[in-house]
Structure formats: structure tokens, C-alpha cells
């Protein structure tokens, strides 16, 4: 089961990833960004621990249908964001894949010059 420490470490392990607390009224919310854009949000001291992740709209619906731990993004565009419970029902590998997919979606939307600086695999020849 992925805990808060592991979630933070995994998100910050991506090239160019940063953690910020941009919501003055909710300083407990950690946002993980690349290129100034959010790819993951979590309240790391919440129980149960959840993380909101960007997702391709078709895949988002499929994941919600297959896994009760995946629901439309809380306070986010529900077409593009899922909130995932990390209480242990989803395999850690699947959660890590979802986080990586979210990071990749954000990086793919960045200008090419930024993608090259990140040494993103999707930009390698």
C-alpha cells in the first residue's frame, strides 16, 4: 500500500517535478507540478489517503467502471481528473502507472523546448 511518504517520493522522482502548496485556505494540500502545471494533488495527512490525477477522458471512465477506488476528480474537471483511494485495494503498480500517465499527459502538453529540458522519453529520437 502506498503511503504519504511513498506518494511524495514517487511524484518528486519525475524529472522537473516540484511540490507546492498554492492554496492559502488549504495549506495541507500538496500539488505536484511539472512545467508549472499540476499532475497530482493530495492531502498527504488525510485518512484515507487519496491522490487526484490527470487522465485521458476515455481511460478515466474505464478506470472508474473497473475500480470502485477510482472516482471523478474531487473539485476538478471530472472529464479529465480522477481521485484515487490509496487505501490498499488497488495494486501499487497500478497506482504508480496512473501517476506516471498523469505526469506524461502534462509533459506532452508543454512546449517542445521544455520537454527536451526534462529529457522526457516521449521526446527522445
Residue pairs with C-beta under 8 A, 6 or more apart in sequence:
1 86
1 87
1 88
1 92
2 10
2 49
2 86
2 92
2 95
2 96
3 49
3 86
4 42
4 44
4 45
4 49
7 42
7 44
7 49
7 51
7 86
8 19
8 30
8 44
10 96
10 99
11 17
11 19
11 32
11 39
11 40
11 99
11 103
12 18
12 19
12 32
14 34
14 39
14 100
14 103
15 34
15 118
15 119
15 120
16 34
16 35
16 117
16 118
17 32
17 33
17 34
17 39
17 103
18 32
18 33
18 34
19 30
19 31
19 32
19 33
20 30
20 31
20 33
21 27
21 28
21 29
21 30
21 31
22 31
23 29
26 43
28 43
28 44
28 45
28 46
29 41
29 42
29 43
30 41
30 42
30 43
30 44
31 38
31 40
31 41
32 38
32 39
32 40
32 41
32 42
33 39
34 103
34 106
34 107
34 110
34 118
35 106
35 107
35 110
35 114
35 118
37 106
37 109
37 110
38 54
38 106
39 53
39 54
39 99
39 102
39 103
39 105
39 106
40 51
40 52
40 53
40 99
40 102
40 103
41 51
41 52
41 76
42 49
42 50
42 51
42 52
43 50
48 85
48 86
48 87
49 85
49 86
49 87
50 74
50 83
50 84
50 85
50 86
51 83
51 84
51 86
51 95
51 99
52 73
52 74
52 76
52 81
52 82
52 83
52 84
53 73
53 81
53 82
53 83
53 84
53 98
53 99
53 101
53 102
54 80
54 81
54 101
54 102
54 105
54 106
55 63
55 80
55 81
55 82
55 98
55 101
55 102
55 105
56 101
56 105
57 79
57 80
59 101
60 72
60 79
60 80
60 81
60 82
63 70
63 82
63 98
64 70
64 71
64 72
64 82
67 89
67 90
68 89
69 84
69 85
69 87
69 89
69 90
70 82
70 83
70 84
70 85
70 90
71 82
71 83
71 85
72 78
72 81
72 82
72 83
73 80
73 81
73 82
73 83
74 83
76 83
82 98
84 90
84 95
84 98
86 95
104 120
104 122
107 114
107 115
107 118
107 120
107 122
108 115
108 122
110 118
112 123
115 122
115 123
116 123
